[in-house]
Amino acid sequence: MTNVSRLYSEKPVSAEVNDAMNALCDEVGAALKKAKDAGVPQGLVVAIMAGCFHEETARMLIIRDNNAGS
């Protein structure tokens, strides 16, 4: 996925986090290529990924809200 830019926060990340992000990007890229090669409709791929992003965002907001009262 050489044509994809990753955005990080201004805070430095550890080598472990950086390695995990690199692995994640590689795995997502490989999965997308496999789906494309198998003929999975692009709209379906986008819908599945959007659902995953929505679910993860909801989890993060719940964690944030639960920690707000601490």
Secondary structure as UniProt FT lines:
FT   TURN            2..3
FT   HELIX           15..37
FT   TURN            38..39
FT   HELIX           42..68
//
